[in-house]
Amino acid sequence: MRHRSVTYSPEATFSALADPTRRAVLDLLRQGSQPAGRIAKAFPVSRPAISKHLRLLRRAHLVQQRREGRHRFYQLNPDPLKAVDSWLEQYRLFWSTSLANLKTFVEVEYAKETSRPSSKEEMKQRRLRK
């Protein structure tokens, strides 16, 4: 086997992940290496359809294939998912900052409302001043 540097294309990864069946195949492969037949049996679509999904996942480098006799085994390759994780990190930072700001705002507003006397108490205070 030749050793070569592989550059993962984020576009190919996102394209492969766009399909729910392909995402389900990746979820199945998280359990470990699986023969193509077992993967195909897990889905209500035809074997040729699963073969096409596996081919796209292979082209995106999300799965690796090995042959043992007549059987093909597929294994998850999580490395291309690092590009997805890196892209999502920007949004995690955005949402964590936005939610932290929202939390602070709500806490300040709640503190203002709970420290402010209620309208009944205000009316009592006014009557006592007269």
Phi, psi and omega in degrees: 000131179281143175261124178220152179285131180249127175257124182270132179270118178301326180296316179295322179295312180297320179298316179294323182283349183293336183267130182295329178292318179294322176296321179294323176297316178298320177299319179296320182285349174296337179285345180132179181301138183226142173288151182305320181299319180291323178297313182299322180293338183282354185233149182277017179252169184290159177300318177299326178294317178295322177301319178295318178298316180296323178297317178295320177295322177294316179296329177275002180065019179277340174228154175242146182243141172225148181253138172229100185065234180273353186264145175247131179247140181242144182223142179292137172243100185283352184305315180296341180288346177297324178295322178294315180298319178298318179294319180290335181302323178301320181284327175299315179298316179302310184290323180293321177294315180297318180291325177295319178295319178297317179300314179299314179301312182296318180297319179295314180296320179295318179297321178297315183291323181282335179274341180282135178294148180289166182297327178295317179294322178298318179296320178298315180300319180294319180296320181292329180288335183285000000 
